[in-house]
């Protein structure tokens, strides 16, 4: 007897853990963790965590809209001049709006085929580097960038340790990630130019 298993694809996205980051002595901003868990064939990584700020969501929406002209994209939470980073209600309202935005986008097969969306969700590349990667101006592919970020991602230490045991000699440019410290900029920028979220402008 052959039993046919009905394969139900799912994508879980959470926008959570808002944190204030200092840009310089005068300016601060809030970034949010985007957590993805999925069994979808569309995704290179089945689990990932990255941090993104509001202006990067704005960039993503603009790029997705320009590539999918016939689709009416969901709105982002409005950028109000009265937004107060120190007001937990304001911050959580924006967090919820960003999560709803991503939930709706991830239900659209056409938008899911856009490489920018995957780089946004599963790497810490800047918008400029995402554009360069998608247009073929980088030595690394979209999949390379996502795998590289995953190997440097300290949110999953168990997976990271297992990877290092088996691949110590494979990836010479990630040596610094073998320490308990955050990877240096050099080790990240060799192939992916991914920088820690707190240092992005």
Secondary structure, DSSP 4 states (H G I P E B T S, - for coil): --PPP-----EEEEEEEEEEEESSSS-EEEEEEEEEEE--TT-S-SEEEEEEEHHHHHHHHHHHHHH-TTS-PPPPPP--TT--TT-HHHHHHHHHHHHHHHHHHTT-HHHHT-HHHHHHHH----HHHHHHHHTT-SSS-HHHHHHHHHHH-TT-HHHHHHHHHHHTTT-GGGGGGGSSSPPPHHHHHTTT----GGG--
